[in-house]
């Protein structure tokens, strides 16, 4: 079986966050945005990412926030950070624009494994309105692999309700 959590399939529904991220690929503007965001403290940048990823960021333990900031600092010190970020973003945009046989939608129709699709209703990056389209695209998403909507979830379903799927404190199942 295959479980896809917030599958990043091209969406016909424009959303603010994905469009904002695409600005990083604009010649000139991307470099300016990257430089501007790099001036912010690691804690601010790490918290911005956590706010994007979790439905209720107030539930994230302060030690986890501190660890995220430290990891952000560590990765920012690597010489390839900017290039890796931009290459990943370009790859996502390019994959979203493929037509014909290389289209992600067409490729999803070729998946033969029973597939469970999980979407977060409050996800700001992957629009939950894509769920019915994805359910039709994946062949074996009927009966044995029903669709699920995590009502209080954002990007990471367990992040929205840590009491339901693990403890968000250090040493807990999600940590």
Secondary structure, DSSP 4 states (H G I P E B T S, - for coil): -EEEES-----SS--HHHHHHHGGGSTTHHHHHHHHHHTS-HHHHHHHHHHHH-TTGGGS-HHHHHHHHHHHHHHHTSTTHHHHHHHHHHHHHHHHH--GGG-HHHHHHT--S-EEEEEETT-SSS-GGGHHHHHHHSTT-SSTT--EEETT-SSSHHHH-HHHH---STTSTT-
